[in-house]
Amino acid sequence: MTKTTEKESVLIQDMRKLSGKTILLSGATGMIGKSMIDLVMQYNHTHTNEEPVSIIALSRNGQNAEKRLAAYWNEKFFRYVACDVNQPLPECGHADYIIHAASNTHPLQYSQDSIGTIASNVIGTKNLLDYAVTHEAERFCFLSSVEIYGENRGDVERFQEDYLGYLNCNTLRAGYPESKRVGEALCNAYGQTHGLNFVIPRLSRVYGPTMLSSDSKAIAQFIKKAAAGEDIILKSAGTQLYSYTYVSDAAAAVLTVLLRGENGEAYNVSDPESEVTLRQITQWLAEDNDVKVTFEVPDVTEQAGYTTATKALLDTEKISVLGWQPQIHMREGLRKTVQGLREER
């Protein structure tokens, strides 16, 4: 058995635990939500001797969802419900597992929809937690973020799950990380009050071919420019050093935490081999796509959504104990993403 097959078998073992189960997934049309649906439906298609996994997909815009999830729209074990999780949820039926992946996740959303950013991480989380309690879900999974750690105080190389750095809450930009922190606290409150079983994957910066065209994160802008054969615009010195995860690896990690994680625990999700600066990302994309890198000063709206963190690396020892290991590292992931975007054109 090859090393890759061994890694893949861990995921297949976990997927078998889901046979005959139902997952309710918010943020179904988002980058990670879409990838998770792809993962589950691919399992259904390739393991026809197993009882299928059912998906109840939630998002706000039904027309967008029908386009983005067209491949599964008429499948027996896929069901879509248009709803805003910031409102009390409609009756969607029983769900064994609930995964809350609906959230504003990029700078323009933070600055242009600051209230919605907070609401989905707090009100939306509460509404889904209420649904989990009233429908006796086996487990609730809240997708959190590296952003909850704040800025590195300079005392660690990588953030472990118990780290807490500086975060100025009296800013527009703080709406995202602070509301993610509140979302985690809500999970704990429901665990204590209602005995709800929950886990929290804390995701690093995620990229991949399922990213939305509206994504305004720096890496997304770089990739879209490279895919279009246009020069890449770098709006800083590019020295920010972050952890990244390819989207299919992130989706697999969420399922690993969902099915193997300990009740009440948070787990960092990141690829240790994908810790790079923004400058390095632009250089790789430029080299691989025969374009140049230029510099431009960001406008006020863009700056309002930018993080001030200059170094944010995640310690992944805790999730590695569960058996998860990333498969696709940064340069290969960038190539796959560019190729995927070109194929969609």
ZAZA-867293 format. One record per residue (C-alpha): residue in one letter; x, y, z. Coordinates in steps of 0.5 Angstrom, whole numbers, plus 2048, in hexadecimal, padded with zeros to 3 digits. Layout:
// ZAZA-867293
AXYZ;...
// end
This chain:
// ZAZA-867293
M800800800;T8038077FE;K80380D803;T7FE8107FF;T7F980B7FF;E7FA80A807;K7F9811808;E7F2811803;S7F080B807;V7F080F80D;L7EB81380A;I7E780D807;Q7E680A80E;D7E3811810;M7DE81180B;R7DC80A80C;K7DA80C813;L7D581180F;S7D280C80B;G7CA80D80C;K7CB813810;T7C981A80E;I7CD82080E;L7CA82780F;L7CF82C80C;S7CE83480C;G7D3838807;A7D2832802;T7D48377FC;G7DA83A7FF;M7E18377FE;I7E1832803;G7DA830803;K7DA82F7FC;S7E082B7FD;M7DD827802;I7D78257FE;D7DC8237F9;L7DF81E7FD;V7D981B800;M7D681A7F9;Q7DC8177F6;Y7DC8127FC;N7D58107FB;H7D68107F3;T7DD80B7F4;H7DA8077FA;T7D38057F8;N7D47FE7FC;E7D3803802;E7CD807804;P7CD80E802;V7CF814806;S7C9819805;I7CB821805;I7C6826807;A7C982C803;L7C7833806;S7C983A803;R7C5841802;N7C58417FA;G7C183B7F7;Q7C383D7F0;N7CA83E7F1;A7CA8377F5;E7C78347EF;K7CC8367EA;R7D28347EF;L7CF82E7F1;A7CC82C7EB;A7D08257EB;Y7CC8227F1;W7C58267F0;N7C18207EE;E7C481B7F2;K7C08177F7;F7C58187FD;F7C68207FC;R7C18257FE;Y7C182C7FE;V7BE831802;A7BE839801;C7BF83D808;D7C284280C;V7C683F812;N7C5846815;Q7BE844816;P7BA83E819;L7BB838815;P7B6835811;E7B482E812;C7B982A80E;G7B8823811;H7BD81F816;A7C4820815;D7C981B819;Y7CF820818;I7CF828817;I7D582C814;H7D4833814;A7D983680F;A7D583C80D;S7D984280E;N7DC84980B;T7E384780A;H7E684C806;P7E8853806;L7E3857802;Q7DD853806;Y7E085580C;S7E085D80B;Q7DA85D806;D7D685880A;S7D9859811;I7D2857815;G7D1851811;T7D884F812;I7D684F81A;A7CF84C819;S7D1846815;N7D684481A;V7D2846820;I7CA84681F;G7CB841819;T7CF83C81E;K7CA83D823;N7C483B81E;L7C883581C;L7CA833823;D7C2833825;Y7C182F81F;A7C682A821;V7C382A828;T7BB829826;H7BD824821;E7C2820825;A7C8820821;E7CE81C823;R7D3821822;F7D3828820;C7D982B81C;F7DB83281C;L7E0835817;S7E583A81A;S7EB83D818;V7F283F819;E7F084681A;I7ED844821;Y7F5844823;G7F684C822;E7FD84E821;N80384A823;R80684D829;G80D84B827;D80D84682C;V80B840828;E80D83D821;R80683A820;F80083B823;Q7FD835827;E7F6834829;D7F783782F;Y7FA83E82D;L7F784582D;G7FA84B82A;Y7F9852829;L7F2854826;N7F085B826;C7E885A826;N7E6862825;T7E886181E;L7E385F818;R7E885A816;A7E785681D;G7E085481B;Y7E284E818;P7E784B81D;E7E384D823;S7DD84A820;K7E184481F;R7E3844826;V7DC845829;G7D983F824;E7DE83B828;A7DC83D82E;L7D583C82C;C7D683582B;N7D9834832;A7D3837835;Y7CE832831;G7D382C833;Q7D282E83A;T7CB83083A;H7C882B835;G7CE826835;L7CF82782E;N7D582382B;F7D9828827;V7E0829824;I7E382F821;P7E882E81B;R7EC83581A;L7EE836813;S7F4839810;R7F483D80A;V7F0839805;Y7F18397FD;G7EF8357F8;P7EB8347F1;T7E48357F5;M7E683C7F7;L7E08417F5;S7E18467F0;S7E084B7F5;D7E58497FA;S7EA84F7FB;K7EF84C7FF;A7F684D7FD;I7F88467FB;A7F18467F7;Q7F284C7F3;F7F984A7F2;I7F78437EF;K7F18477EB;K7F684B7E8;A7FB8457E6;A7F58417E3;A7F38477DF;G7FA8487DC;E7FA84F7DF;D8008527E3;I7FF8517EB;I7FE8577EF;L8028567F6;K7FF85C7FB;S80485B800;A80B859801;G809852801;T80D850808;Q80784D80B;L80884680D;Y80284280E;S7FF83B80E;Y7FB838808;T7F7832807;Y7F582F800;V7ED82F800;S7EC8287FF;D7F1826805;A7ED82B809;A7E6828807;A7EA821809;A7EC824810;V7E5827811;L7E381F811;T7E881D815;V7E782181A;L7DF82081A;L7E081981A;R7E781881E;G7E781E823;E7E681E82A;N7E082182D;G7E182982E;E7E882982B;A7EA82E826;Y7EF82C820;N7F483081C;V7F482E815;S7FA830811;D7FF82D80C;P80682E80F;E80982E808;S805833806;E80883980A;V80A83E806;T80A846805;L80584A800;R80B84C7FC;Q80D8447FB;I8068437F9;T8068487F3;Q80D8467F1;W80B83F7F0;L8048417EC;A8088467E8;E80E8407E6;D80883B7E5;N80483F7E1;D8098447DD;V80684A7E0;K8098507E4;V8088537EB;T80785A7EC;F80585E7F2;E7FF8637F4;V7FD8667FA;P7F68647FC;D7F08687FD;V7ED86A803;T7E7865803;E7EC85F802;Q7F1861807;A7EB86180C;G7EA85A80B;Y7F285880C;T7F4854812;T7FA858815;A7FD851817;T804850814;K806849816;A800844817;L80383C817;L7FF83781A;D80183181E;T7FE82B81B;E800825820;K7F9824823;I7F682381D;S7FC81E81A;V7FA81A820;L7F381981D;G7F6816817;W7F581C812;Q7FB81E80E;P7FB823808;Q7FC820801;I7FD8267FC;H80282B7FE;M8028337FC;R8068337F5;E80282D7F3;G7FC8307F6;L7FD8367F2;R7FD8337EC;K7F782F7ED;T7F38357EF;V7F58397E8;Q7F48337E4;G7ED8327E7;L7EB8397E6;R7ED8397DF;E7E98337DE;E7E38367E0;R7E483C7DB;
// end
